[in-house]
Amino acid sequence: MKIKAVNTFHIKFPLKEPFGFSQFYYAKRENLLVEVVAEDGTSGWGECYGPAAPVREAIHSLLEPILVGKQCLDLELIWHQIWRRYMDYARYGSIIAALSGVDIALWDLKGKILDQPLYKLLGGSPTTEIPCYATGHYFRQVDEDKAIDIILQEAAQNLENGFAALKLKTGKNLEWDLRLIKTVREKFPRAKLMADSNHAYNLAQAVKIGRLLDELDFLFFEEPLAPHALEQFALLRAKLDVPLATGECEQTRFGFRRLLESGGADIIQPDLAHCGGISEGLKIRAMANAMGVDVTPHAWGTWIGFAAALHFHATCPPNPGKFEPEPLYLECDNSENPAKEKLFSIGIEINHGKAVLPDGPGLGIEIYRNALPKSTR
């Protein structure tokens, strides 16, 4: 069966209240959804991470002419034809993000054609429930004492809802960050905690924050440094015990090879909607596993992106593996996201802090087509 059409949908929803992290504040949630349609009308859904406008243009101007008429199940052939066509000038950026969303859609389509859930196509999972950590706890545009109070309230609610692990946002300013970390640990002494600065620190600042995270038994320190500062990651890792996590900004196996060879990461976090899709994520994962580095995907979007991350994460090989393994938590974005509520008739069930693997074909999610904006193709 051949590919008949490619559609994109630029999703925009305003937020009730802006929230921010170390780089800027969000007043709306914005996503680009991709639909790949087969000759018989069956469609697969994908999602792209990053600015929607250039990614949408890349899909329709550059990728769609290659895709239409191709066999739906020729995922590797399609991926490498697109990669080779634009490799001379687009090894990074919007074209790779566009390819990522298309690749996720093709995997969803493959599952529907073969009537199999994605995790089965990826090799199977030892469990149907995946432990998650709650991402959220963003900055609010209030005074700093009130901002910490809001984060404490949100953290308490996430723990009450069954999440055993929480990720804090740091990088506001060094004094406030240190106070936040200490306050949350004092308030929740038994919680599993992580910290994510979204590359806000220089090396000296990251050392100071990281030593506190060591002392307070945090599970990992995410993006302590700029993603291009690979030599600094290695220096930081030599000074700390807390594991370092990074990789959401990286793309393709070739970019991740440089990251892994730098020796500065204990956990890598490819975003499947950005790194090259599920097809490329599998190659990145195999390379990391061979080097003894854990992989857990970054996931910050709609149920499409989360479903792709869930199926992928559920099939991760052990590293190195033992009879009673410690859980490697999957990111679950608990911040306000109207698209999850308004666009999906079937999303992903989150049960007491665990994401349930869907048994439906492909990603296992269903979209309210009438709720989508007009296709932007």
C-alpha positions as CSV (number, residue, x, y, z in Angstrom):
1,M,0.0,0.0,0.0
2,K,1.3,3.4,-0.9
3,I,1.3,6.8,0.7
4,K,-1.4,9.0,-0.8
5,A,-1.1,12.3,1.1
6,V,0.6,14.2,4.0
7,N,-1.4,16.7,6.1
8,T,-0.2,19.0,8.8
9,F,-2.2,20.7,11.6
10,H,-0.8,23.7,13.4
11,I,-2.3,23.5,16.9
12,K,-2.4,26.6,19.2
13,F,-4.1,26.9,22.6
14,P,-3.8,29.9,25.1
15,L,-2.9,29.0,28.7
16,K,-5.0,30.1,31.6
17,E,-1.8,31.5,33.2
18,P,1.7,31.8,31.7
19,F,4.5,29.6,33.1
20,G,8.2,29.8,32.5
21,F,11.5,28.1,32.8
22,S,15.1,29.4,32.7
23,Q,14.9,30.7,29.1
24,F,11.4,32.3,28.7
25,Y,7.7,32.1,29.6
26,Y,4.9,30.4,27.8
27,A,1.5,32.1,27.2
28,K,0.3,29.4,24.8
29,R,0.9,25.8,23.8
30,E,1.7,25.2,20.2
31,N,2.3,22.0,18.3
32,L,2.5,20.7,14.7
33,L,0.7,17.4,14.1
34,V,1.5,15.3,11.0
35,E,-0.9,12.9,9.3
36,V,0.4,10.4,6.7
37,V,-2.5,8.9,4.7
38,A,-2.4,5.6,2.9
39,E,-4.3,4.8,-0.3
40,D,-7.1,3.0,1.6
41,G,-7.6,6.1,3.9
42,T,-5.8,4.6,6.9
43,S,-3.7,7.3,8.5
44,G,-0.8,7.5,11.0
45,W,-0.2,10.4,13.3
46,G,3.1,12.1,14.2
47,E,4.2,15.2,16.0
48,C,7.1,17.6,15.5
49,Y,9.0,19.4,18.3
50,G,10.1,22.9,17.7
51,P,8.8,26.0,15.9
52,A,5.8,25.0,13.8
53,A,6.1,27.3,10.8
54,P,9.5,26.3,9.4
55,V,8.8,22.6,10.2
56,R,5.5,22.7,8.4
57,E,7.1,24.4,5.3
58,A,9.8,21.7,5.3
59,I,7.2,18.9,5.3
60,H,5.2,20.2,2.4
61,S,7.9,21.8,0.3
62,L,10.7,19.2,0.8
63,L,9.4,15.9,2.3
64,E,5.9,15.5,0.8
65,P,7.1,15.2,-2.8
66,I,9.4,12.3,-1.7
67,L,6.8,10.6,0.5
68,V,3.8,10.5,-1.9
69,G,3.8,7.2,-3.8
70,K,6.2,5.4,-1.5
71,Q,5.3,2.1,0.1
72,C,3.9,2.7,3.6
73,L,6.0,0.0,5.2
74,D,9.4,1.1,3.7
75,L,10.3,3.2,6.8
76,E,14.1,2.7,6.6
77,L,14.2,3.4,2.8
78,I,12.1,6.5,3.2
79,W,14.2,7.8,6.1
80,H,17.5,7.5,4.3
81,Q,16.2,8.8,1.0
82,I,15.2,12.0,2.9
83,W,18.4,12.2,4.9
84,R,20.6,11.8,1.8
85,R,18.6,14.3,-0.2
86,Y,19.1,17.1,2.3
87,M,22.3,16.0,4.1
88,D,24.5,18.6,2.4
89,Y,22.8,21.5,4.2
90,A,20.3,20.2,6.7
91,R,21.9,17.7,9.1
92,Y,20.3,19.7,11.9
93,G,17.3,21.9,12.3
94,S,13.7,22.0,10.9
95,I,14.1,19.4,8.2
96,I,15.2,16.8,10.8
97,A,12.3,17.9,13.1
98,A,10.0,17.5,10.1
99,L,11.4,14.0,9.3
100,S,10.9,13.1,13.0
101,G,7.2,13.8,12.9
102,V,6.7,12.0,9.6
103,D,8.6,9.0,10.9
104,I,6.4,8.7,14.0
105,A,3.4,8.9,11.7
106,L,4.7,6.1,9.6
107,W,5.3,3.9,12.6
108,D,1.7,4.6,13.7
109,L,0.5,3.8,10.2
110,K,2.6,0.6,10.2
111,G,1.0,-0.5,13.5
112,K,-2.5,0.1,12.1
113,I,-1.8,-1.8,8.8
114,L,-0.4,-4.8,10.7
115,D,-3.0,-4.4,13.6
116,Q,-0.3,-4.4,16.2
117,P,0.6,-1.9,19.0
118,L,3.8,0.0,18.5
119,Y,5.6,-1.6,21.5
120,K,5.1,-5.0,19.9
121,L,6.6,-3.8,16.6
122,L,9.6,-2.5,18.7
123,G,10.3,-5.8,20.3
124,G,7.9,-6.1,23.2
125,S,7.8,-4.9,26.8
126,P,8.3,-6.9,30.1
127,T,5.5,-4.7,31.7
128,T,2.4,-2.9,30.7
129,E,2.8,-0.1,33.2
130,I,5.7,2.3,33.0
131,P,6.7,4.5,36.0
132,C,6.8,8.2,35.2
133,Y,8.2,11.3,36.8
134,A,6.0,14.4,36.8
135,T,7.4,17.3,34.9
136,G,5.9,20.7,35.8
137,H,6.8,22.9,38.7
138,Y,7.5,25.8,36.4
139,F,8.1,29.4,37.4
140,R,5.2,31.8,37.8
141,Q,5.2,35.5,37.3
142,V,4.8,36.2,41.1
143,D,7.3,37.2,43.8
144,E,9.9,34.5,44.6
145,D,8.4,33.4,47.9
146,K,5.0,32.9,46.3
147,A,6.6,31.0,43.4
148,I,8.1,28.5,45.8
149,D,4.8,28.1,47.5
150,I,3.0,27.3,44.2
151,I,5.7,24.7,43.3
152,L,5.3,23.1,46.7
153,Q,1.5,22.9,46.2
154,E,1.9,21.4,42.7
155,A,4.5,18.9,44.0
156,A,2.2,17.8,46.8
157,Q,-0.7,17.3,44.3
158,N,1.5,15.2,42.0
159,L,2.6,13.0,44.9
160,E,-1.0,12.6,46.1
161,N,-1.9,11.5,42.5
162,G,0.6,8.7,42.8
163,F,3.8,10.0,41.2
164,A,6.8,8.8,43.2
165,A,9.2,11.1,41.2
166,L,9.1,14.8,40.5
167,K,11.3,17.0,38.3
168,L,11.9,20.6,39.4
169,K,12.7,23.5,37.1
170,T,15.8,25.5,38.2
171,G,17.8,28.2,36.5
172,K,15.9,31.3,37.7
173,N,18.7,32.7,39.6
174,L,21.4,30.9,41.7
175,E,20.2,32.0,45.2
176,W,16.6,31.1,44.5
177,D,17.5,27.8,42.9
178,L,19.4,26.7,45.9
179,R,16.5,27.7,48.2
180,L,14.0,25.9,46.0
181,I,16.0,22.7,46.0
182,K,16.5,22.7,49.8
183,T,12.9,23.6,50.5
184,V,11.4,20.9,48.3
185,R,13.7,18.2,49.7
186,E,12.8,19.3,53.3
187,K,9.1,19.2,52.5
188,F,9.2,15.9,50.7
189,P,12.1,13.9,52.2
190,R,11.1,10.5,50.6
191,A,10.2,11.7,47.1
192,K,12.4,10.9,44.1
193,L,13.6,14.2,42.8
194,M,15.3,15.5,39.7
195,A,16.4,19.0,38.6
196,D,16.4,20.5,35.2
197,S,18.0,23.9,34.5
198,N,17.4,23.9,30.7
199,H,21.1,24.9,30.1
200,A,21.0,27.9,32.4
201,Y,24.4,27.6,34.2
202,N,28.0,28.1,33.5
203,L,30.4,25.4,34.8
204,A,31.1,27.0,38.2
205,Q,27.3,27.5,38.8
206,A,26.5,23.9,37.7
207,V,29.2,22.6,40.1
208,K,27.6,24.5,43.0
209,I,24.1,23.3,42.2
210,G,25.2,19.8,41.5
211,R,27.0,19.4,44.8
212,L,23.7,20.3,46.6
213,L,21.9,17.8,44.4
214,D,24.5,15.2,45.4
215,E,24.0,16.0,49.1
216,L,20.2,15.8,48.8
217,D,20.1,12.5,46.8
218,F,18.6,13.8,43.5
219,L,18.2,11.1,40.8
220,F,19.7,13.3,38.0
221,F,20.7,16.8,37.0
222,E,19.3,17.6,33.6
223,E,20.8,20.1,31.1
224,P,23.0,21.8,33.6
225,L,25.1,23.3,30.7
226,A,24.5,24.5,27.2
227,P,24.0,21.6,24.8
228,H,27.0,22.5,22.7
229,A,29.4,22.6,25.7
230,L,30.3,18.9,25.5
231,E,33.8,19.4,27.0
232,Q,32.2,21.1,30.1
233,F,29.8,18.2,30.6
234,A,32.8,15.9,31.0
235,L,34.5,18.3,33.4
236,L,31.3,18.6,35.5
237,R,30.7,14.9,35.5
238,A,34.2,14.4,37.0
239,K,33.3,16.7,39.9
240,L,29.9,15.3,40.8
241,D,28.2,12.0,41.8
242,V,24.7,13.0,40.7
243,P,24.0,11.5,37.2
244,L,24.0,14.1,34.4
245,A,21.2,13.9,31.8
246,T,21.0,15.7,28.5
247,G,20.1,15.3,24.8
248,E,16.7,16.8,24.1
249,C,18.3,19.4,21.8
250,E,20.4,16.9,19.9
251,Q,19.5,15.3,16.5
252,T,20.4,12.1,14.7
253,R,22.8,9.3,15.6
254,F,25.7,11.4,14.4
255,G,25.0,14.2,16.9
256,F,24.4,11.7,19.7
257,R,27.7,9.9,18.9
258,R,29.6,13.1,19.6
259,L,27.6,13.5,22.8
260,L,28.2,10.0,24.0
261,E,31.9,10.1,23.0
262,S,32.4,13.2,25.1
263,G,31.9,11.1,28.2
264,G,29.7,13.8,29.9
265,A,26.3,12.1,30.1
266,D,25.0,9.3,32.3
267,I,21.5,9.5,30.7
268,I,20.6,10.7,27.2
269,Q,17.1,12.1,26.4
270,P,16.4,12.1,22.7
271,D,13.1,13.7,21.8
272,L,11.6,11.4,19.2
273,A,9.7,14.3,17.7
274,H,13.0,16.1,17.1
275,C,16.0,13.7,17.0
276,G,14.9,12.0,13.7
277,G,11.9,10.0,14.9
278,I,11.5,6.5,16.2
279,S,13.6,4.9,13.5
280,E,16.6,7.1,14.4
281,G,15.8,6.8,18.1
282,L,16.3,3.1,17.9
283,K,19.8,3.6,16.5
284,I,20.7,6.2,19.1
285,R,19.4,3.8,21.8
286,A,21.5,0.9,20.6
287,M,24.6,3.0,20.4
288,A,24.0,4.3,24.0
289,N,23.4,0.9,25.3
290,A,26.6,-0.4,23.8
291,M,28.4,2.4,25.8
292,G,26.6,1.8,29.1
293,V,24.5,5.0,29.0
294,D,20.8,5.0,29.9
295,V,18.2,6.3,27.5
296,T,14.8,7.8,28.5
297,P,13.1,10.0,25.9
298,H,12.3,13.7,26.4
299,A,8.5,14.1,26.0
300,W,6.8,17.5,26.0
301,G,3.9,17.8,23.6
302,T,0.5,16.2,22.9
303,W,-0.6,12.6,23.5
304,I,1.0,11.7,20.2
305,G,4.5,12.6,21.3
306,F,4.0,11.0,24.7
307,A,2.6,7.8,23.2
308,A,5.7,7.5,20.9
309,A,7.9,8.1,23.9
310,L,6.0,5.5,26.0
311,H,6.2,2.7,23.5
312,F,9.9,3.5,22.9
313,H,10.7,3.6,26.6
314,A,8.8,0.5,27.4
315,T,11.0,-1.5,25.0
316,C,14.4,-0.2,26.2
317,P,17.0,-3.0,26.7
318,P,18.4,-3.3,30.2
319,N,21.6,-1.5,31.0
320,P,23.3,-3.7,32.1
321,G,20.3,-5.4,33.8
322,K,19.7,-7.4,37.0
323,F,17.0,-9.3,38.7
324,E,15.7,-6.3,40.7
325,P,16.3,-3.3,38.5
326,E,15.8,0.3,39.7
327,P,13.1,2.0,37.6
328,L,14.2,4.3,34.8
329,Y,11.3,6.9,34.9
330,L,9.6,8.2,31.8
331,E,8.9,12.0,31.6
332,C,5.2,12.8,32.0
333,D,4.4,16.5,31.4
334,N,1.8,17.5,33.9
335,S,1.7,21.2,33.0
336,E,-1.3,22.8,31.4
337,N,-1.8,21.4,27.9
338,P,-5.4,22.0,26.4
339,A,-4.6,20.0,23.3
340,K,-4.5,16.8,25.4
341,E,-8.1,17.4,26.6
342,K,-9.6,18.9,23.5
343,L,-8.2,16.9,20.6
344,F,-8.1,13.3,21.7
345,S,-10.9,10.8,22.2
346,I,-8.4,8.2,23.4
347,G,-5.2,9.4,25.1
348,I,-2.8,7.6,27.4
349,E,-4.0,6.4,30.8
350,I,-1.9,7.6,33.7
351,N,-2.6,5.4,36.7
352,H,-1.0,6.3,40.1
353,G,2.0,7.7,38.4
354,K,2.4,4.9,35.8
355,A,1.6,5.2,32.1
356,V,-0.4,2.2,30.8
357,L,0.7,0.8,27.4
358,P,-2.2,0.9,25.0
359,D,-3.2,-2.3,23.2
360,G,-4.7,-0.5,20.2
361,P,-2.8,-0.6,16.9
362,G,0.1,1.8,16.3
363,L,0.4,4.5,19.0
364,G,-3.0,3.5,20.4
365,I,-4.4,7.0,20.5
366,E,-7.4,8.5,18.7
367,I,-8.0,12.1,17.5
368,Y,-11.3,14.1,17.4
369,R,-10.9,15.0,13.7
370,N,-13.7,17.6,13.9
371,A,-11.7,19.4,16.7
372,L,-8.6,19.9,14.4
373,P,-8.0,23.2,12.6
374,K,-8.0,23.2,8.8
375,S,-5.0,21.3,7.4
376,T,-2.2,23.6,6.5
377,R,-1.0,21.6,3.5
